[in-house]
Amino acid sequence: MAALLDALYAQADEFVAMRQDIHSEPELGFEEFRTSDLVAERLTSWGYQVERGIGGTGVVGQLRRGTGKLRIGLRADMDALPIVETNKFGYSSRKSGVMHACGHDGHTAMLLAAARYIAKSGQFSGTLNLIFQPAEEGQGGAKRMMDEGLFEKYPCDAIFAMHNMPGVAQGTFHLRDGAAMASADAVTITLHGVGGHGAFPHRAQDPVVAAASIVMALQTVVSRNVDPLQTAVVTVGALNSGVANNVIPQMATLKLSVRSLDRDVRNLLEKRIRALVNAQAESFGVRAEIDYLRNYPVLVNTKTETEFAYAVARDLVGDAKAVYPAPQLTGSEDFAFMLESLPGCYLFIGNGDGADGNPSGACMVHNPGYDFNDKNIGVGSAYWVALTQRYLRD
C-alpha cells in the first residue's frame, strides 16, 4: 500500500490544479456543462468508454479488463452551491453567488486521479463504472440518472461513494454500516386566513398567530412522539407573512426541514406534522395547505460492503486513521437512492481539523469560507484505486 500511496501522491499536483480550476468555475445542479466536458474529455483520452447526458449533465466512464465477472461502481458529485464565496484564493469562484462550498470539486478530482492511474497501471479483472453525478445538492441528480437507465446500462454488483468531512483530521476515513445518514424531507405550509386592519383583529382570521402557534407546537413532535432512543429533527427554517405593522395579512408560509435515521420514524413524522398543523390551523379559524415533499431517503450502508471498504481503508492508512463504526449523521445525501437499489457504502474522508494550519479545511461545508483540502487528492485517489483492485481481484 505504501508504494500505491507514493504513486498517487507523485501525480497529485496535476489533479490539485484541476480541482482548483473546477473550483474557480463552479456550476449549479444540472448546469455542470464545463465540468462534464472536462470529465468526459479526460476519461476518453485515458481509454474509457464514455457516455454523456445521463441525468442531464451526468457522465459515466466504463473500463473493462480481463475476464472477471464482477462490476463495481464509484460515484463522485460535480455540482456547486448558490453561495457567495468569501475566500481570497487565486482560484476563488469567478461566478458571483456560486461556489464549491461542499467539496464536490475535490470529489471529482479524486476520482479522476484514480481513473487515470487505473487506466495506465491498474491491476484488475472485471468492469469499472465511474459515475460523475450532477445535482446532488437537493435536486436529486442520482435519482434522475437512475430513472434514465443508469444501472440498466451499467450494472454494478456494488457501489461506493466518498465525501469529505470538515472537523476531522485530514486523510482519516470514517465508515458506518446500516443507517448512516438521515432522510431529508421539505415541507411548505401555507396558512390561508382573512386579512384585515390591525386595529380590528376580531374582523379577521390571523394566519400569523396560527403560524406562531404551529412553530411552537412542532417542537413537541420529536420530544413527545418519537422514541427517545431514535433520532429525528424538525426545523422551521422560514416563516414569512405580511409587510406592514397595521395589516393582518391574508396568508403566512412556513418552510420545514424534516430528518430521521429510520424509515418508520420518517413516516411517523409526516403523520404527526400533518395532523398537528391541520388541528392548529382549524383552532385559529384558518386553513392549512401542506406540501410535503419527500426528498432523500435514509442512507443505509450494507454491512458486507462497508466492512470491505473499511478493510481497504485500514490497510491503506492504518488502524488509527480508519474509524469503524463512525457516528451517524443527520445530514442527507442522494447517494441514498443508489443504495436503495444496490449494495454499497458511503464513507467519509477527513478534510482537516485545523491542526495542520489549514483553517479552511476545518470550516464546515455550505459555509462561504469552506475549501476542499487538496492534501486529500493523493490519499483519496489511492483509496479508490485500492478499493477497485481489491474488489475486482482476478
ZAMI-612503 format. One line per field, with one value per residue (C-alpha): x, y, z; residue number from 1. Coordinates in steps of 0.5 Angstrom, whole numbers. Layout:
// residues N
X (X / ...) .
Y (Y / ...) .
Z (Z / ...) .
k (NUM / ...) .
//
This chain:
// residues 394
X (0 / 6 / 8 / 1 / 0 / 7 / 5 / -2 / 2 / 7 / 2 / -3 / 0 / -3 / -10 / -10 / -9 / -15 / -19 / -17 / -19 / -26 / -27 / -26 / -31 / -37 / -43 / -50 / -54 / -56 / -51 / -45 / -43 / -36 / -34 / -38 / -34 / -27 / -29 / -31 / -25 / -20 / -24 / -24 / -17 / -15 / -19 / -25 / -32 / -35 / -43 / -45 / -52 / -55 / -59 / -58 / -50 / -48 / -42 / -40 / -34 / -33 / -27 / -27 / -21 / -19 / -25 / -27 / -35 / -35 / -38 / -36 / -39 / -35 / -39 / -37 / -41 / -40 / -45 / -43 / -48 / -51 / -47 / -42 / -35 / -31 / -24 / -19 / -15 / -12 / -17 / -23 / -30 / -30 / -38 / -42 / -46 / -44 / -38 / -36 / -38 / -38 / -32 / -35 / -29 / -25 / -29 / -29 / -21 / -20 / -24 / -21 / -14 / -16 / -19 / -12 / -8 / -12 / -13 / -5 / -3 / -9 / -9 / -16 / -20 / -28 / -32 / -30 / -36 / -34 / -40 / -40 / -47 / -50 / -54 / -53 / -55 / -62 / -64 / -64 / -59 / -57 / -65 / -65 / -59 / -63 / -69 / -66 / -63 / -56 / -56 / -59 / -54 / -48 / -50 / -46 / -45 / -43 / -43 / -39 / -38 / -34 / -35 / -30 / -31 / -29 / -27 / -24 / -16 / -14 / -14 / -17 / -23 / -30 / -35 / -41 / -46 / -53 / -57 / -51 / -54 / -61 / -67 / -69 / -76 / -78 / -85 / -88 / -94 / -99 / -104 / -110 / -113 / -118 / -114 / -116 / -114 / -109 / -114 / -120 / -117 / -124 / -126 / -120 / -117 / -110 / -105 / -99 / -102 / -103 / -96 / -93 / -97 / -95 / -88 / -88 / -93 / -88 / -83 / -87 / -87 / -80 / -80 / -87 / -88 / -81 / -78 / -72 / -67 / -69 / -66 / -71 / -70 / -76 / -73 / -77 / -73 / -77 / -84 / -86 / -92 / -94 / -91 / -94 / -95 / -102 / -104 / -107 / -104 / -108 / -103 / -97 / -92 / -87 / -82 / -79 / -73 / -75 / -70 / -70 / -65 / -71 / -76 / -81 / -80 / -80 / -87 / -89 / -86 / -90 / -97 / -96 / -94 / -100 / -105 / -102 / -101 / -109 / -111 / -107 / -110 / -117 / -117 / -115 / -120 / -115 / -114 / -107 / -105 / -99 / -94 / -90 / -84 / -80 / -73 / -68 / -69 / -65 / -58 / -57 / -50 / -50 / -45 / -41 / -39 / -38 / -33 / -30 / -29 / -26 / -21 / -19 / -18 / -15 / -9 / -8 / -7 / -7 / -12 / -11 / -14 / -19 / -25 / -31 / -36 / -37 / -42 / -49 / -50 / -57 / -54 / -57 / -54 / -58 / -53 / -58 / -62 / -57 / -56 / -64 / -62 / -55 / -51 / -45 / -42 / -42 / -36 / -32 / -25 / -23 / -22 / -18 / -19 / -14 / -9 / -5 / -5 / -11 / -17 / -21 / -20 / -24 / -29 / -36 / -39 / -44 / -40 / -37 / -31 / -30 / -25 / -23 / -17 / -12 / -8 / -14 / -12 / -7 / -10 / -17 / -15 / -10 / -16 / -21 / -15 / -14 / -22 / -22 / -16 / -19 / -26 / -24 / -18 / -17) .
Y (0 / 5 / 4 / 6 / 12 / 14 / 13 / 17 / 23 / 23 / 25 / 29 / 36 / 36 / 34 / 39 / 44 / 41 / 41 / 49 / 50 / 47 / 51 / 57 / 56 / 53 / 51 / 49 / 43 / 41 / 46 / 43 / 43 / 46 / 41 / 35 / 37 / 36 / 30 / 27 / 29 / 26 / 20 / 19 / 20 / 15 / 10 / 9 / 8 / 15 / 16 / 23 / 26 / 21 / 25 / 32 / 33 / 26 / 23 / 15 / 12 / 5 / 1 / -7 / -11 / -19 / -24 / -22 / -22 / -17 / -10 / -4 / 3 / 9 / 16 / 23 / 29 / 35 / 41 / 47 / 52 / 58 / 62 / 68 / 66 / 70 / 66 / 70 / 65 / 66 / 60 / 63 / 63 / 67 / 67 / 71 / 68 / 61 / 57 / 50 / 50 / 43 / 40 / 37 / 40 / 35 / 29 / 30 / 31 / 25 / 20 / 23 / 22 / 15 / 14 / 16 / 11 / 5 / 6 / 6 / 2 / -1 / -9 / -12 / -16 / -14 / -8 / -1 / 4 / 11 / 15 / 23 / 26 / 32 / 36 / 33 / 39 / 38 / 37 / 29 / 28 / 21 / 19 / 22 / 18 / 12 / 14 / 15 / 8 / 8 / 2 / -2 / 1 / 0 / -6 / -6 / -11 / -6 / 2 / 6 / 14 / 19 / 25 / 30 / 31 / 38 / 38 / 31 / 30 / 30 / 24 / 19 / 15 / 14 / 9 / 6 / 0 / 1 / 8 / 13 / 19 / 22 / 22 / 30 / 32 / 39 / 42 / 48 / 50 / 56 / 58 / 62 / 67 / 73 / 80 / 86 / 92 / 91 / 95 / 91 / 84 / 81 / 82 / 78 / 71 / 72 / 67 / 70 / 68 / 61 / 60 / 62 / 57 / 52 / 53 / 52 / 46 / 43 / 43 / 37 / 32 / 30 / 31 / 27 / 23 / 20 / 14 / 18 / 13 / 15 / 21 / 26 / 33 / 38 / 45 / 51 / 55 / 60 / 64 / 69 / 74 / 81 / 87 / 93 / 93 / 95 / 90 / 83 / 79 / 74 / 69 / 66 / 61 / 56 / 52 / 46 / 41 / 34 / 29 / 22 / 16 / 11 / 9 / 8 / 15 / 18 / 16 / 18 / 25 / 26 / 23 / 28 / 34 / 34 / 32 / 38 / 43 / 42 / 42 / 48 / 52 / 50 / 52 / 59 / 59 / 59 / 54 / 50 / 47 / 43 / 41 / 35 / 33 / 27 / 29 / 24 / 17 / 15 / 13 / 6 / 2 / -5 / -9 / -13 / -8 / -3 / -8 / -9 / -1 / -1 / -6 / -2 / 4 / 0 / -3 / 4 / 9 / 4 / 3 / 10 / 13 / 8 / 9 / 4 / 5 / 12 / 16 / 17 / 24 / 28 / 31 / 28 / 25 / 23 / 17 / 14 / 13 / 9 / 5 / 3 / -1 / -3 / -6 / -1 / 4 / 12 / 14 / 20 / 23 / 28 / 35 / 37 / 40 / 46 / 43 / 43 / 50 / 50 / 53 / 53 / 45 / 45 / 50 / 47 / 45 / 50 / 56 / 62 / 60 / 53 / 50 / 43 / 40 / 39 / 34 / 29 / 29 / 24 / 19 / 20 / 17 / 12 / 9 / 9 / 5 / 0 / -1 / -2 / -7 / -11 / -12 / -13 / -18 / -23) .
Z (0 / 1 / -6 / -8 / -4 / -6 / -14 / -13 / -9 / -14 / -19 / -14 / -16 / -23 / -20 / -15 / -21 / -24 / -17 / -17 / -24 / -22 / -16 / -20 / -25 / -20 / -24 / -20 / -21 / -28 / -31 / -30 / -37 / -37 / -31 / -35 / -41 / -37 / -34 / -41 / -45 / -39 / -39 / -46 / -47 / -42 / -46 / -42 / -46 / -44 / -44 / -43 / -42 / -37 / -32 / -36 / -35 / -32 / -34 / -34 / -36 / -36 / -37 / -38 / -37 / -36 / -36 / -29 / -28 / -22 / -23 / -19 / -19 / -16 / -16 / -15 / -15 / -19 / -17 / -13 / -9 / -9 / -4 / -5 / -3 / 2 / 1 / -3 / -6 / -13 / -15 / -11 / -15 / -21 / -21 / -17 / -12 / -14 / -10 / -9 / -2 / -1 / -4 / -10 / -14 / -10 / -10 / -18 / -18 / -13 / -18 / -24 / -21 / -19 / -26 / -30 / -25 / -26 / -34 / -34 / -28 / -25 / -24 / -24 / -28 / -29 / -30 / -27 / -28 / -26 / -25 / -25 / -22 / -23 / -18 / -11 / -7 / -6 / -14 / -14 / -19 / -17 / -18 / -25 / -27 / -25 / -28 / -34 / -34 / -30 / -27 / -33 / -38 / -33 / -28 / -21 / -16 / -11 / -11 / -7 / -6 / -1 / 2 / 5 / 13 / 16 / 23 / 23 / 22 / 14 / 11 / 16 / 14 / 17 / 16 / 19 / 17 / 17 / 17 / 17 / 14 / 15 / 11 / 9 / 7 / 5 / 8 / 6 / 10 / 7 / 12 / 9 / 13 / 13 / 12 / 16 / 20 / 25 / 30 / 29 / 30 / 31 / 24 / 21 / 22 / 23 / 20 / 23 / 30 / 28 / 25 / 31 / 35 / 30 / 30 / 38 / 37 / 32 / 38 / 41 / 35 / 37 / 44 / 45 / 39 / 37 / 41 / 45 / 43 / 36 / 32 / 29 / 27 / 25 / 24 / 22 / 17 / 15 / 17 / 12 / 13 / 12 / 10 / 15 / 22 / 22 / 17 / 19 / 12 / 8 / 9 / 12 / 10 / 14 / 11 / 15 / 14 / 17 / 18 / 21 / 21 / 21 / 15 / 20 / 24 / 18 / 17 / 24 / 23 / 17 / 20 / 26 / 23 / 18 / 24 / 28 / 23 / 21 / 28 / 30 / 24 / 25 / 32 / 30 / 24 / 18 / 13 / 12 / 6 / 6 / 1 / 4 / -1 / 1 / -2 / 0 / 4 / 10 / 7 / 9 / 8 / 7 / 12 / 8 / 3 / 9 / 12 / 6 / 5 / 12 / 11 / 5 / 9 / 15 / 10 / 6 / 12 / 19 / 24 / 28 / 21 / 20 / 24 / 24 / 26 / 26 / 29 / 25 / 22 / 21 / 14 / 8 / 1 / -5 / -6 / -1 / -8 / -11 / -4 / -4 / -11 / -10 / -4 / -2 / 2 / 3 / 7 / 9 / 9 / 14 / 11 / 17 / 24 / 23 / 27 / 20 / 20 / 14 / 18 / 11 / 12 / 18 / 16 / 16 / 9 / 6 / 9 / 5 / 8 / 6 / 2 / 0 / 3 / -3 / 1 / 0 / -7 / -6 / -1 / -3 / -10 / -7 / -4 / -10 / -13 / -8 / -7 / -14 / -15 / -9 / -11 / -18 / -16 / -21) .
k (1 / 2 / 3 / 4 / 5 / 6 / 7 / 8 / 9 / 10 / 11 / 12 / 13 / 14 / 15 / 16 / 17 / 18 / 19 / 20 / 21 / 22 / 23 / 24 / 25 / 26 / 27 / 28 / 29 / 30 / 31 / 32 / 33 / 34 / 35 / 36 / 37 / 38 / 39 / 40 / 41 / 42 / 43 / 44 / 45 / 46 / 47 / 48 / 49 / 50 / 51 / 52 / 53 / 54 / 55 / 56 / 57 / 58 / 59 / 60 / 61 / 62 / 63 / 64 / 65 / 66 / 67 / 68 / 69 / 70 / 71 / 72 / 73 / 74 / 75 / 76 / 77 / 78 / 79 / 80 / 81 / 82 / 83 / 84 / 85 / 86 / 87 / 88 / 89 / 90 / 91 / 92 / 93 / 94 / 95 / 96 / 97 / 98 / 99 / 100 / 101 / 102 / 103 / 104 / 105 / 106 / 107 / 108 / 109 / 110 / 111 / 112 / 113 / 114 / 115 / 116 / 117 / 118 / 119 / 120 / 121 / 122 / 123 / 124 / 125 / 126 / 127 / 128 / 129 / 130 / 131 / 132 / 133 / 134 / 135 / 136 / 137 / 138 / 139 / 140 / 141 / 142 / 143 / 144 / 145 / 146 / 147 / 148 / 149 / 150 / 151 / 152 / 153 / 154 / 155 / 156 / 157 / 158 / 159 / 160 / 161 / 162 / 163 / 164 / 165 / 166 / 167 / 168 / 169 / 170 / 171 / 172 / 173 / 174 / 175 / 176 / 177 / 178 / 179 / 180 / 181 / 182 / 183 / 184 / 185 / 186 / 187 / 188 / 189 / 190 / 191 / 192 / 193 / 194 / 195 / 196 / 197 / 198 / 199 / 200 / 201 / 202 / 203 / 204 / 205 / 206 / 207 / 208 / 209 / 210 / 211 / 212 / 213 / 214 / 215 / 216 / 217 / 218 / 219 / 220 / 221 / 222 / 223 / 224 / 225 / 226 / 227 / 228 / 229 / 230 / 231 / 232 / 233 / 234 / 235 / 236 / 237 / 238 / 239 / 240 / 241 / 242 / 243 / 244 / 245 / 246 / 247 / 248 / 249 / 250 / 251 / 252 / 253 / 254 / 255 / 256 / 257 / 258 / 259 / 260 / 261 / 262 / 263 / 264 / 265 / 266 / 267 / 268 / 269 / 270 / 271 / 272 / 273 / 274 / 275 / 276 / 277 / 278 / 279 / 280 / 281 / 282 / 283 / 284 / 285 / 286 / 287 / 288 / 289 / 290 / 291 / 292 / 293 / 294 / 295 / 296 / 297 / 298 / 299 / 300 / 301 / 302 / 303 / 304 / 305 / 306 / 307 / 308 / 309 / 310 / 311 / 312 / 313 / 314 / 315 / 316 / 317 / 318 / 319 / 320 / 321 / 322 / 323 / 324 / 325 / 326 / 327 / 328 / 329 / 330 / 331 / 332 / 333 / 334 / 335 / 336 / 337 / 338 / 339 / 340 / 341 / 342 / 343 / 344 / 345 / 346 / 347 / 348 / 349 / 350 / 351 / 352 / 353 / 354 / 355 / 356 / 357 / 358 / 359 / 360 / 361 / 362 / 363 / 364 / 365 / 366 / 367 / 368 / 369 / 370 / 371 / 372 / 373 / 374 / 375 / 376 / 377 / 378 / 379 / 380 / 381 / 382 / 383 / 384 / 385 / 386 / 387 / 388 / 389 / 390 / 391 / 392 / 393 / 394) .
//
